[in-house]
Amino acid sequence: MIVKDELLSKLRRYFDLNLYEVKLWASLLSRGVSTAGELSDIADVPRSRSYDVLESLEKKGFVVMKIGKPIKYIAIPPGEVVDRVKKNMNNEAQEKIKRLDSIKGSDLLLELETLHTNGISLVDPTDISSCLRGRNNLYNHLDLLIKESKNNVNLMTTEKGFMRKVDGLKPTLEKAKKRGVNIRILAPLTNDNKKIAESLKGIAEVKHNNKVDSRFMTVDGKDLVFMTMNDSEIHPSYDLGVWVKTPYFTNTVDNMFDGLWNSK
């Protein structure tokens, strides 16, 4: 049986399998029951690897081994496999979360924080800058900077960007506000995002801006993240931002923000 590369690629992505695993699994699905040798020939997988790979598929819940000689393998119905994979992924995720949660307050985290503090103290603040590729990475860094904010956060964004940022950053903005951080947002306000703006009441001050089309965030007059692309023209994975830690540049951008803010 010849399985298209496109199907194999999808199986690898959706089920988190390697190439040999998807080849043997797809071959077994086409036969229902088969020996390792038969599957090796059909799937074009080295016989020396077939048993190990089938054992891996068995542990993951994709196949079961039939008792008897020669040893044969039986394919589990795909619908059942989906349920098993979801359950296994969820269990693994929960275990990883518990493991990471257990680090909080531990000596390990203290040691890591000490390493970072000592290392960063050797760096000139003007040398701290980085390129942030992809919208997820951008928003993760915005989230981090807001978490570390002490005095103020100024955010300018687009209409759609405003909705995305409220959706992704609202909990962190709310915590920052409780710490006494002053949060201001400039964005085009429309009928589509009016209610979203109202949901920030008590968390951030929001004003309408359609004069300057720009995307950036400043924090405490020291950190600046500015996006270099028009978010309506690019795929989220190609979004690009730059983070710089420089009071000189950040204060200049804050002055521009204040000018727009006070003109309302």
Steps between C-alpha positions, in 0.01 A plus 500: 500500500635844406405778741528856379768714662236764573300251712812384683591860574153569645514185714838602639374848585166403652607187688856601592660196336829452317525393135545127567206501740257658253617270219445184703174624651354598163606164355341311788179700464481387138527133601339486843728217620856433390846385607794731555675356194202556274458855624871565454477405132180696440613813682860490378631508856818304590413169667758572767286797609151362450468321835621800699267734312200269539577469871497881520164511320367239741603707802333807349174310445500481119529120469470182706712188474319176417608202710643209303768422245590670283438818696238715332376848563140625491407859411287694750206688336615856414218662699614318813861598427400868491338469843805321640745752359295789641493334840875426494585855387283646773659278765850588379415871497363483853812320619723763342294779658528336843874458451542867408273615784712302746803712400342821630657595831754219472879519531523422128307813402700707749821374341372581150392849610842560655671392178281735297540793739877467511520456124274790409685733738807465278315620193471862398124579496539658156622163369183320603288462189345215307295415192162344572376281215138385483200650676503240778857591592412869482204466733694277739764771534240774543346287773839462671573873494156583641556247779826678588356853470507725808375842393341531157413321177423691179357299212415610147344252262259444211129424514548123466818509706307663784249214505775238489702663777204534733415136438855383569633752752200606709576278805858630513384861453252454783773375737726788400222748577459347846872562556440868428623505140346774284386348169406707193393368161460685170312316223235560234170450684213368289163336548677163480732563794303751707380238747853365533620848592225525760612168651831668593329755724690511827799326343622737229419837349411462133484782245416508132787550256480502121764763431811284535507142374759337723549197727719523808509470878719680752550396862628716786681733260767234444370217282362541148352239270408623153349295219644550153214363288144596414301231684223504239738402221692208649443155643539489882800267471683768297431784738819665619589716797810646660560536872751756624588605854602861469349791699617750236301346214209392721453851641491640147221259408318578827510873413334423167241287680432779752448748216234282340345417838465862607361609163178302565 
